Amino acid sequence: MSMTDDDCRTCAIRDLNDALRIKGEGGQILITPGVVHRGDAFIAQAVTAMQAQSEFSEENDPYGEHDFGRVVIEDEPVLWKIDYYDPTLKYGSDDPTDPEKTTRVLTLFLAEEY
């Protein structure tokens, strides 16, 4: 069974997103005031849980890009989302598979801030 071009594109995006989410490589990570307000221990738990997230399904990851997730810390739902921008951060990226054309921004936020 061979992969289609769309499958390869999805794999490339997923790998780049996982590098940012798990290792903090290839983009920027922003933490919203709501998460910061919960304190350093809460932030550390949220980041660790986000990095460890490995269960992605059609329901929570319909495009297979690992660009959104949800974890629960101290009974508080915490979401994370990856957006793709051009290198100037002014516009959306023309090609999220190309790290030269894309700046990934991962935002960690409380569900109530959505």
Wavefront OBJ file of the C-alpha trace (Angstrom):
o trace
v 0.000 0.000 0.000
v 1.502 3.340 -1.003
v 0.925 6.693 0.613
v -0.760 9.445 -1.340
v 0.714 12.937 -1.601
v -1.948 14.110 0.874
v -0.862 11.397 3.342
v 2.798 12.473 3.017
v 1.782 16.101 3.512
v -0.190 15.199 6.637
v 2.744 13.152 7.964
v 5.125 16.093 7.449
v 2.786 18.515 9.232
v 2.187 16.038 12.074
v 5.945 15.467 12.550
v 6.640 19.218 12.694
v 3.722 19.757 15.099
v 4.903 16.916 17.348
v 8.435 18.380 17.402
v 7.021 21.663 18.699
v 4.567 20.092 21.140
v 6.917 17.459 22.577
v 10.377 19.046 22.306
v 9.602 22.759 21.958
v 11.406 22.796 18.600
v 10.412 24.584 15.424
v 8.180 27.358 16.673
v 6.962 29.448 19.553
v 4.976 28.453 22.613
v 2.565 30.927 24.187
v 0.858 30.481 27.536
v -2.250 32.542 28.204
v -2.797 34.667 31.324
v -5.366 32.182 32.648
v -2.798 29.389 32.713
v -0.042 31.660 34.052
v -2.374 32.795 36.857
v -2.616 29.164 38.059
v 1.109 29.184 38.929
v 4.345 27.472 37.965
v 3.365 24.003 39.228
v 0.145 24.088 37.175
v 2.057 25.244 34.076
v 4.619 22.459 34.513
v 1.874 19.845 34.873
v 0.029 21.172 31.808
v 3.163 21.212 29.649
v 4.148 17.712 30.774
v 0.642 16.374 30.054
v 0.571 18.080 26.645
v 3.964 16.622 25.746
v 2.852 13.143 26.821
v -0.438 13.227 24.944
v -0.371 10.307 22.542
v -3.979 9.346 22.004
v -5.172 10.994 18.828
v -8.231 9.727 16.997
v -10.588 10.697 14.207
v -12.749 12.339 16.871
v -10.097 14.587 18.427
v -7.712 14.872 15.449
v -9.829 14.645 12.280
v -7.043 15.796 9.929
v -4.275 13.728 11.551
v -2.035 16.762 12.093
v -1.764 16.671 15.919
v -2.550 20.394 15.966
v -5.033 20.503 18.863
v -5.495 18.713 22.152
v -7.046 18.700 25.593
v -5.616 17.670 28.958
v -7.059 17.999 32.448
v -4.964 19.441 35.270
v -6.398 19.696 38.785
v -9.916 19.178 37.343
v -9.324 22.113 34.960
v -9.550 21.465 31.197
v -6.496 22.872 29.440
v -6.371 23.109 25.657
v -3.475 23.539 23.277
v -3.590 24.571 19.632
v -0.968 24.988 16.914
v -1.423 27.657 14.251
v 0.689 28.134 11.121
v 1.955 31.611 10.215
v 4.324 33.046 7.663
v 7.799 33.954 9.035
v 6.669 37.535 9.792
v 3.712 36.263 11.865
v 1.405 38.568 9.874
v -0.315 36.021 7.624
v -1.142 32.368 7.499
v 1.529 30.084 6.111
v 1.427 29.199 2.417
v 2.917 25.775 3.144
v 2.810 24.307 6.684
v 5.045 21.438 5.518
v 7.936 23.852 4.927
v 9.689 25.115 8.086
v 11.334 27.882 6.048
v 7.917 29.289 5.120
v 6.149 28.570 8.405
v 6.362 29.739 11.992
v 4.368 27.429 14.229
v 2.741 28.968 17.283
v 1.475 26.649 19.993
v -0.910 28.262 22.473
v -1.670 26.646 25.825
v -4.909 27.978 27.342
v -7.750 27.203 29.705
v -10.948 25.929 28.111
v -12.758 28.933 29.597
v -10.447 31.232 27.613
v -11.505 29.705 24.279
l 1 2 3 4 5 6 7 8 9 10 11 12 13 14 15 16 17 18 19 20 21 22 23 24 25 26 27 28 29 30 31 32 33 34 35 36 37 38 39 40 41 42 43 44 45 46 47 48 49 50 51 52 53 54 55 56 57 58 59 60 61 62 63 64 65 66 67 68 69 70 71 72 73 74 75 76 77 78 79 80 81 82 83 84 85 86 87 88 89 90 91 92 93 94 95 96 97 98 99 100 101 102 103 104 105 106 107 108 109 110 111 112 113 114
